[in-house]
């Protein structure tokens, strides 16, 4: 079984998951790719392409997101970052 090679991340995502030691990339699918990605096809790797930065928005959120029991909409509300 082959493993798809992930695309290079968009430079605007370089601070995403900042501080984590594990390597990984985000995969953002367009709605047109949903069915194919979830199909039984053995290697649907062509949807694994860089997602354009223009439609994305990013903001800092609380570390509360790291605990499954914090399951409410407030975990993705923007927070103020403290100066280090």
For each residue, the residues with C-beta under 8 A, 3 or more apart:
1: 42
2: 43
3:
4: 43 45 48
5: 45 48
6: 25 27 48
7: 25 48 49 50
8: 50
9: 13 14 25 26 50
10: 13 50 51 52 53
11: 14 53
12: 53 56 58
13: 9 10 16 26 53 58
14: 9 11
15: 18 58
16: 13 26 58
17: 20 24
18: 15
19:
20: 17
21:
22:
23:
24: 17
25: 6 7 9
26: 9 13 16
27: 6 48
28: 51 56
29: 33 34 37 47
30: 33 47 51
31: 34
32:
33: 29 30 36 37 47
34: 29 31 37 38
35: 38 39
36: 33 39 41 44 47
37: 29 33 34 44 47
38: 34 35
39: 35 36 44
40:
41: 36 44
42: 1
43: 2 4
44: 36 37 39 41 47
45: 4 5 48
46: 49
47: 29 30 33 36 37 44
48: 4 5 6 7 27 45
49: 7 46
50: 7 8 9 10
51: 10 28 30 55 56
52: 10 55 56
53: 10 11 12 13 56
54:
55: 51 52
56: 12 28 51 52 53
57:
58: 12 13 15 16
59: 78
60: 78 79 80 81
61: 65 75 76 77 78 79
62: 65 75 77 79
63: 66
64: 67 70 74 75
65: 61 62 70 75 76
66: 63
67: 64 70
68: 71
69:
70: 64 65 67 75
71: 68 75
72: 75
73: 76 77
74: 64 77
75: 61 62 64 65 70 71 72
76: 61 65 73
77: 61 62 73 74
78: 59 60 61
79: 60 61 62
80: 60
81: 60
82:
83:
84:
